[in-house]
Amino acid sequence: MKLDVIKLDAKKAGTIDLADEVFGLEPRADILHRVVRWQRARAQAGTHSVLGKSDVSYSTKKIYRQKGTGGARHGSKKAPTFRHGGTYKGPTPRSHAHDLPKKFRALGLKHALSAKAGTGNLVILDEAAMADAKTGTLAKAAKELGWKRVLVIDGAEVNENFARAARNIEGIDVLPSMGANVYDILKRDTLVLTKAGVEALEARLK
C-alpha cells in the first residue's frame, strides 16, 4: 500500500510504502471488540465497595424475643432485610483485568491500523516537530489540514515542542509508538502517523 507523505504546512513530502500485513488487513469487528474490552477492563478502577452485615455499625443484641411476637424470627438489626442493614453479596474492591494473549493484542492493533487505512482516515506526516512550542501555530495548521479529533503517533520519542503545543488543543492527542493502542486509535476520527512512527510500528508488528 502506497500513501502520500505530507508536512505540517500541507505540502507534499513524497510517498511511503506501508506493509500490507500491518495496514492492509480486512478489519474484523470481533477482534477489535475483544481487545478494546481487555483494555477497558484493565483501566477500570474496581474500587466499588458496600457495607456487608459485618461492617454495619449496630448493636448485636437480639432485637426482640424469639417466640410470641407473631413476627418473623430475627437476631440482628444488621440483617439485609432491615433498613440500613448490611448488603448481601454486594460488590467489593477487585481487579476487572483479564488475560488476552500477546499475539492477539498485536493482531488487534494491526486491524485497528488497517481500519483507519481502509477508510481513508490515515495520514502520514513527514515529522511531528516544531521549532517553538506555540499552540496557535499548531492549531492553525490543524485547522487547515481539517484535523478535529486526531491521534498523532510518533516514533520512539515525541518532539517536546510539538507535544507541548498540542497539549492545549482540544481534540489532538500525541503518543510515542510504544503507546499506540486499539482503543485510542478507534476513538479518534483521524490517525496521523509520522514516518518514524510507521517504521517503529512495522518493526513491532511484523
Secondary structure, DSSP 8 states (H G I E B T S, - for coil): -EEEEE-TTS-EEEEEE--HHHHSS---HHHHHHHHHHHHHHH---------TTTS----S-SS-SSSSSS-----TTSTTSTT---TT------------HHHHHHHHHHHHHHHHHTT-EEEES----SS--HHHHHHHHHHHT-SSEEEE-SSS--HHHHHHHHTSTTEEEE-GGG--HHHHHHSSEEEEEHHHHHHHHHHH-
